[in-house]
């Protein structure tokens, strides 16, 4: 099955810093989503982005489907950005496969 | 739209007991998914329903696990003869029909097997 690799596995930022999270996948995908899991465990969908670039406030994402990767940019990080960021992909069916996540801690 | 609801939020049980989790998806969503998440890992796919039909099951879903969506609305996930390895967060997600398949997750049901 498809492999989803996320990097870095852990990230510590000072409040106000910028960061880039990466997601590599091993096969063509028709669906790619980024999620944030807050410290209480709730998964929130950030972006549906099988290709192209989207922005939502301080967050933006870019997927280059032909090169099988996606990037999540966080600018001017805040303590509330802390949590785990997951990349999740589908290859044509409706089974969505998650990566292991990037654990982000933003220090005040 | 009240989001995806899961019940109970926490369940502590003794090894060998049966447990059942319920998921109420967003009302207009016809697809429903169950995932399992253990500490430090990403969610792992368990099963998927399109309306009342269970269309795909992971090999992670052993014979002790059964999921139903009898009327195409709410779903239940039952674990029989629980084992300590079943301790995890059980997550339910739903999505509306169509190509994008954007998942909306519930808050999860955390199971602890003693």
Boltz contact constraints between the chains, C-beta under 6 A:
constraints:
  - contact:
      token1: [A, 31]
      token2: [B, 101]
      max_distance: 6.0
  - contact:
      token1: [A, 41]
      token2: [B, 108]
      max_distance: 6.0
  - contact:
      token1: [A, 42]
      token2: [B, 107]
      max_distance: 6.0
  - contact:
      token1: [A, 43]
      token2: [B, 105]
      max_distance: 6.0
  - contact:
      token1: [A, 48]
      token2: [B, 100]
      max_distance: 6.0
  - contact:
      token1: [A, 48]
      token2: [B, 102]
      max_distance: 6.0
  - contact:
      token1: [A, 86]
      token2: [B, 42]
      max_distance: 6.0
  - contact:
      token1: [A, 94]
      token2: [B, 48]
      max_distance: 6.0
  - contact:
      token1: [A, 94]
      token2: [B, 101]
      max_distance: 6.0
  - contact:
      token1: [A, 95]
      token2: [B, 45]
      max_distance: 6.0
  - contact:
      token1: [A, 95]
      token2: [B, 56]
      max_distance: 6.0
  - contact:
      token1: [A, 98]
      token2: [B, 42]
      max_distance: 6.0
  - contact:
      token1: [A, 98]
      token2: [B, 43]
      max_distance: 6.0
  - contact:
      token1: [A, 99]
      token2: [B, 42]
      max_distance: 6.0
  - contact:
      token1: [A, 100]
      token2: [B, 42]
      max_distance: 6.0
  - contact:
      token1: [A, 101]
      token2: [B, 42]
      max_distance: 6.0
